[in-house]
Amino acid sequence: MSEIDVFKAKAQLPELLDRVSNGERFVITRGGRPMAELKPVVARDMEVIRKAIAELRNIRKDFSQRGVSLQDVLEPGESLRDLAHSRAIA
């Protein structure tokens, strides 16, 4: 990742954006200190997101039909967020 001073970045913004669109990343500095990062935007694949949500709904429905509640899955003091993050990392 390249570093570029804020004043140079301002003067070269169109060129930098062209380079970023090709996957390059830059750290914009002021007085040698990192201030911001210029990087490509990752497009969201809405179809993948919709499928994931549909799968979660199916799992929830299946749990409900089996009589399993969220409280049955969580450890004492654990939140759904904790569960999601611990399972994703493990």
Summary of the structure (lengths in Angstrom):
residues: 90
radius of gyration: 22.1
end to end distance: 29.8
largest distance: 62.5
contacts: 171
relative contact order: 0.09
helix: 56%
strand: 17%
